[in-house]
Amino acid sequence: MSTQMDKPVNTESIDLYFKPTGTTNFLMSTLNLKTKDRVIMFDGAVPLHKSVYNIYEFVYSYLNLCSQQYVYFISAILKPESESRPETRTLVKLDGHSKRADRVKELAPMIDRIIATYDLLFSEFINEGGRINKSYRTDTNRSELLKAYEHYNSEVKKNLLDVLS
């Protein structure tokens, strides 16, 4: 029996507009459109291998808790070239809606985008054979990256594909 998880996700349609490095961190946040307050979710900006553990909670929170006045973001924070502020790239933006059915419509096409984006991010460091092909972070054991990649492939993808069921 073939599942959607068995099918390769088309990463060609994703353009990150930056080259991921081991120092790129990922931030999940919400923005209140009325008050302009931004709330940083989970542990703040974290490396790729730690961000995968929050993807499902991010999507679940959006689907079940997001009101019309909020926008949910997954952003990449790039290491600055100098002492200036780091550049931030929006990877995912989910607009809030008052009805859950409208949030489902907003989220449905984004599930594949989230998966394709994380597939592309991991492919920068791990080849198709599941081996590290590029230096990641000096403060991180290689097994941590591989463990996060395995968790992402075995649990996170499945949960994301099932969240709308």
N, C-alpha and C positions, 0 to 999 in steps of 0.2 A: 504494500500500500504506500503510495507516494503522498507526501504532505507538502505543504507550501514551504516548510523549512528545508526540505530536500532540494528544492529548486534554487539555483543560484540567483541572488538578487542582482539586478542590473545596477552596478556601481558607475557605469558610464554616464548615466543621467545626473550624477552628483558631481558638482564642482565645488570644492571646499574654498577656493580662492586663497589658499595658503598651503604651505608644505608642513604637515605635522612633524613635530620633533618630539623628543623625549621630554622637553621642558614645556610643551603645550599643556595647559590645564583646561579643565572643562567645568563649567559652572551652570547650574540649573537654578532658575530664579523666576519670580513672578513680578509683574509690574501692575500696580493699581492705577488705572487710567484717570481716576478722579483725583486722587491725592498725589499722584506721581511718586508714591513710595515704592521702592524696589525691595523685595524680600529675597534674600539668598537662602536657597533650600539646602537641606542636608548638611554636609561638611564644608560647604563653600566650594571654591575652585580646587579641584583635585586632578591628579594625573589620570590618564586613560584607564589604567588598570584598576583604579578605584571608582571611577565614574560609572562603570558598567553595573555596579551593585545598586545604583539608584535609578536607573532608567525606568524600570517597571513602576516603581513608586511614583516617579514623576508623571508618567502617563496615567496611572490610576488616579492620582490626585487631580489631574486636569479633568479626567472623565467624570469623576464623582463629586468634586468640590468646587470647581471653577465657576465663578459667576460672570456675568456679562462685563463687569468693570475691570476684569483682570486679563492679562496676557501672560502666557507661560513661554519661557525661553530656555533653550540649551545653547550655550555660547562656548566658543573656544577662546582662551586667553593666550596670546602669543608672547613669547619672551621678547622684551623690547630690545632694540638695537643698541640703545644708549640708556641714559638715566631717565628717559622720558616715560610717559605712561604706556603700558602695554596696549597693543592693538587687540580689539575684541571682534570676533566674527560670530554672527548669528548662524547657528546650524539648523535650529528648529524654532519656529514661532507658531504658537497656537493661540488664536484669539478666543476670548471667553464668550459664552452664550448663556442665556438664562435657562434654556431647556437642555436637558441631557441629550435628547435626540439630535439637537443641533451640534452639540459637542462631539457626538459620535460621527456626524457627517464631516466635521472639521478634522477629526483625528484619523478617520479611516485611511485616507491617502497618505497621511504622514507616517503611519506605522512602517510602510515599506521604505520611506525616506529615512527614517531613524535607523532602520536595520542596514540599509545601503550605506549610510554615512558611517556607522560604526564598523561595518565590514571594510570600508575604504580606509578608515583610521587604523584598524588592526593590520591591514595588508601592508602598511608602511613599515611594520616591524616584524611581522610573522608571515612566512611564505605559505603557499598552498599545502605544503607538506606538514605544516604545524611547527616549523622550526624558526627560531629567531634569525632574521636575515640582516638586521641592522641594529646598531647600538640604540638602546632605549633610554634608560636613566642610570646614572652612576650610583644613586642611592637606593636602587631597587634590584633585588635578586631576580635573575631571569625567570626563575620558577614562579614568581608572583605574577609576572606578565602572562606566562603560559597558563597559569591557573585561572586568571581572570578571563582570558580568551576562551578557555574550555567552558567556564561558567556562562559566559555570554552565549556561546554556541549551543550549549545543552539546556540552559534554563531560561535565560533572558529572551532569546528569540522566540521560544515556544510561548512564554508568558505574554509577550507583546502580540503575537499572532492570535492568542486566545482571549485577549482583554475585551474585545468587542463582541465576543460570542454570547 
